[in-house]
């Protein structure tokens, strides 16, 4: 078992070395990309810390919002991102790209059951990593989270722990993390400016709650996530661009008296 862990770390180090780029080490903040939240945090999330991000529910849609929120933050960074989980990661490359994060920066790692915490601590001790994202099935204890916090402070690698809550009323255990977030859905506004007979639902909105902020104030925001959809340009050949479309020949069968048409 120890040899398997050593081989995995060696492989990760080699991949990180190939992906590593110069990072602005002087920046001590990770902007979220949402102006109101960044202003509240003094410029963004603290770098080199651990942040808990909880989903308001255990379904895949709830979990996808938390993952998209973290991807939105990491889209403004450089360097490799380790995405770790005990199961096969339920990630969508188009979804990650929509949040602005290049999927090519991700290194997805799965570990045996019960080994995720140890893997997270090892990754957070690697200085060449931009960030760690861990898909936790259950929240860590205070002692476990403190170990990850100490590792992140030593290496200045940021850690994001994703975890699902069974209900909106569920309260996670105490943690040593710098911040704790709860991401949920919020009703979309109705658009009445479109030529439609009935109002159309507007873009997706999230309810973002900062429920714990070590040394700072908490807060709640309703935000509209930015979608980075690729735009494709399909030029029309000049010969066809201004060409008049000929009328189609009338090849219909003449109608007969008393005949039924389908």
N, C-alpha and C positions, 0 to 999 in steps of 0.2 A: 504493500500500500504506500509506503514511504517512497519507493522508487517511482511509482506512478505519479505521485505528487511532484517529485523532483523533475521528471520528464515533462510534465505539463507546464511547470514554471519555466523550464528552459526553452520550451517551444514558444511560450508567450513572450519571453524576453527577446527572442530572435525576431518575432513578428513586430514587436514594438520598436526594435532597433531599425527595422526597415521602414516603418511608417513615421518614425519620429521626425518632427520638424521643430524649428526654433519657436519657442513660446514667449509671449510677453510676461516674463516672470515678475515684473514690477507691478502688474495689475493685481490688486488684492480683491477684486470684485468680479462676479460673473453676472452680467446684466441678463435679466429675464426677457427683455424685449417688450415688456409692458410698462409704459411710462409711469403709471400711478404706483405700481408695485416697486419699481426701481427707485423712485423718489422716496418711498417709505423706508426702503432698506439702505438708503444712503449710497445708491449706485448699483446695487445688485446683491446677489448672494455672496457670502464670504467664501473666498477660495481657500482650499486646503482644509475644509471642514466636512462634516457629515450632515446630510440633510435628509429627513424622513419625509416621504411623499405618500400619503395614504389615499386610497380610492374609496369613495362613498358607495360601497357595495362590492360584491365578490364576482359579479358578472364580467364578461370580457369587455363590454362597452365601457364600464366604469374604469377598468384597469387601463384601457387604451387612452383615456384622458390623462391619467397620471404619467404614462409613458410619453405621451405627446408633449406634456408640459416640460418634462425633463429634456426631451429632445430639442424643444424650442430654446431652452437655456443653452444647451451644449452646441447649438448651431453657430453660436458666436465665439466659439473657441477653436483651437487647432490641436492637432495631435490625436493619438489613438484613444478610443473609448472602449473599455472592457464592459460587456453586458453579460452578467453572470446569472445563472439560475440552476435549480436542481432538475428541472424538466427541460425539454426542448423549448427554446425561447419562442414565445408566440409573438413574433415580430413580423411586420409587413414592410418590405423595402419601400414601396410607394408611400405608405403612411409615414415612415421615418423621413422620407424625402419631402413630403408635404409640410413637415414641421421645420424644414430648413436644414436638417442634419444630413450630411453626405453618408449614405449607408456604407461606403467604402472605408470609412474611418472606424467602423465597428468590428470588434473581435468578440464573437459570441462564444461563451464557455459554459459547458454544463458540468456539474459535479455530482458525485454520489449523494444519496440522501443523508443529511446530517453533516455534510462537508462544506456547505456554502459559507458559513461564517469564517472558517479557517482560510478558504480561498480568498474571501474579501480582505481579510487582514494581510495576506501575502501580496495581493494586488495593490493595496493601499500603501505598501512599503516600497513599491517600485516607482522611482522618480521619473521615469520616462513616460508615464501614463498621464493623459490629460484628466480622465475621470473614470470612476467606477460606477456602474449602475447595476444594482443587485435586485432581482425579483424575489422578494421574501414571501413565503407562504404564511408565515407567522411572525409577528414583531419580535425583535430581539429584547432580551432583558437589559436592565440598566448596566450590569457588569459587562455583558457582551458588547453593547454599544460603546461603552467606554474604551474598550480595547481598539475598536475601529477608529474612534476619535483620536486616540493617541497616535495610531499609525498614520492617519491623514495629516496630523499636525507635523509629524516628522518629515514626511515626503512632500507636503503641500499638494497632494493629489486630492481632488474633491470626490466625495462619495455621496451617492444618491440611493437610498434604500426604499424601494417600492414595496408597498404592502397593502393588502385589501382588508377592509373592515366589513364585517357581516351586515351591519346596518348603520344608518346615519347616527344613531344614538350610541354606538359602541365607542368606548374609550380605550385607546391603546395604553400599554404600560409606560412607566417612566423611562426616559431615555437621556443620554448624555449628548445627543445631537445638537447642532447649533440652531436649526430651525425644524419645525414640523408643519407640514402642509396637509390640507384635505381638499381634494379636487373632485368636484361633482358637476352635474349638468344643471343648466338653468334654462327656463323657457325662452325661446327665441321671440323676437319682436315680429309683428306682422307687417309686411310691406304692402302699402296701398298705392305705391307710385308706379306699379306695373300695369300694362294693359290686360287685365284679367277680370273675369266676372266676380271673383272672390279674392280676398286677401291671400297673399302667399307668405309662407313662413320665411323669415329672414335667416341669416347665417347662424351656425352653431354658436352657442355661448356656454361659458363655464362659470361655475361658482368656485372661486379660489379663496380658501380660508387659511390664513397664517395663524395657527392655533398655539404655537409656542415659538418664542424668539429670545434666545439667551441674551440678556442685556439690552433688549429692545421691546418695542410694543407689537402687539398682534394686530390683525386687520382682516377685512373681508372685501373682496372685489368681485364684480361681474365683468368678465372680459370676453372679447371675441377673438379667438385664436387666428393668427395669420396663416393662410394656406399658400404654400409656395408651389403652385401648380405649374408644371412646365408649359411653355408656349411653343407651339410648333408652327413654323412658317412653311406653307406649301405654295410655292410660286406657280403661276399658270404660264405655260409656254406662250410667247408672243403670237404665234400663229393661231392659237386657240382663244386667246384672251378677248379679242374684239370680233370674233367670228360670229356671224348671224346663224342662229340655230334654225335649220329648215323645218318647215311644218311636216309633221308625220303624215304619211299617206293614210287615207281612210280605207282600211282593209276590213271594215266591219261587214258581217254577213247581213244582207238586206232582211228586214223584218217581214214576216209573213202574217197575214191576217189570222187572228185566232191563236198565234203562237205565244207561249209563255217564256219570259226571260228570267233566268236565274238571278 
